[in-house]
Amino acid sequence: MKTLKIGLIVAAEGDLTSLPPLGPGFLAASINRSLPGTEVVLAERPEQLLKEAPGLVGISANTDNYALAVKWAKSIKAELGVPVILGGIHISMAPGSLDKCFDLAVIGEGELTLVEALRSYMRHSRFDHSDLAGVPGLAFYRDGRLHSTPEREPVADLAQLPLPSGEMAPYYRGKRLRHIFSARGCPYRCDFCSSSRLFSRHRALPAGLVVEEIERLVLGEGAERIVFYDDLFIADKRRLSAIAAGLEERGLTGKCRFSGSVRADLIDEETCRLLARIGMDQVAIGLESFSDKVLAFLNKTGLSGEINQRALDLLAGRGIGVLALLMFGVPVETAEDINSTLEKICRNAEAGKIRDAYWAMLAPYPGTKTWDQAKERGLVGDSMDWSLFAGGGSPALYLGMNVSRDKLCGLIDEWRARLALARPGPPSSSRTSLFH
């Protein structure tokens, strides 16, 4: 039987080495385990994919890059004449936006769904819609109309899924950086985030498997830093403690440094101590704002400006570096709120409590309450121009009501200049970095 070569790619502009996507790796691992007679190729750029000449292509895309995914799909079909499948968070949250250039869409977590769809394809040498109707988690056009199969339940036990190998991915070659997706979902429901809807509920790998994966990456692939892609690495303090103990038992402590995402109201002395035991010397924390009014509007339950500051103080006390993430362009936000937040960022940076800070405009992504609010204002919809999300978002999607977009950008530029004086260094290549 002829081997089916499957090409997987993430629609994105620029270099993926700093934040490489793990999704294609999980899909490749599941295909390799479940479908003999297939060969999976991961590509970083479409020209690399075309050179491999796969017999079927899968593209993953978020909303920012959905228009790019459509462009790539049309180009791939024109060049190779092969079926193209779409997956990722965008189409999972907005299946009604599926472009007809795609033969099939995978909705939600893709490992099981894609394997079943590919098995059907290999059986019929095409996508047989009657057969696919029995596969949960799909969307496709049939007789010109969009059809969706029943929703697929999330994978109950993540330990049953094979983990990806960094050696397969082009963006890992020659790098000492690796990533682990040890949990899916988030127990919180911030209005601007669709994670809780995409992943349904928070599920995590057992601590023992996490430690085994760390050991494999450190000893087998030479990892010197591992980044946890979990939405909230510290969601379960008992698991955190077990990971720390497991690393110590295997003699892995100090052999690798770690980074991950935390939440301000979960930061206490014990959590900081556990992070230090693990070797996590960098954390990203979604402060969003120091304004209680803004935090409440975003449904950052249990958070306040005071709690944000306490978290920064505690992390600094353990020597853990902080990447602060901020959100601007919120409808209730005023210039005073913006200046107050940026003044506190500057003060904490001068005190050495923040190593870097990035900001983003509040964006109406599908699957969020923010999307629903923007839809009520007539700003978004399934048939909209999705290229408006590219490059940080169009002015047409700006949601601020008390401060204009130009005024907001002007304030940020003023504070960037002050922060550059407080923390001199080389210019940042990112417009969304507040430093340098």
Secondary structure, 3 states (H helix, E strand, C coil): CCCEEEEEEECCCCCCCCCCCCHHHHHHHHHHHHCCCEEEEEECCHHHHHHHCCCEEEEECCHHHHHHHHHHHHHHHHHHCCCEEEECHHHHHCHHHCCCCCCEEECCCCHHHHHHHHHHHHHHCCCCHHHHCCCCCEEEEECCEEEECCCCCCCCCHHHCCCCCHHHCHHHCCCCEEEECCEECCCCCCCCCCHHHHCCCCEECCHHHHHHHHHHHHHHHCCCEEEECCCCCCCCHHHHHHHHHHHHHCCCCCCCEEEEEECHHHCCHHHHHHHHHHCEEEEEEEEECCCHHHHHHCCCCCCCHHHHHHHHHHHHHCCCEEEEEEEECCCCCCHHHHHHHHHHHHHHHHCCCCCEEEEEECCCCCCCHHHHHHHHCCCCCCCCCHHHHHHHCCHHHCCCCCCCHHHHHHHHHHHHHHHHHHCCCCCCCCCCECCC
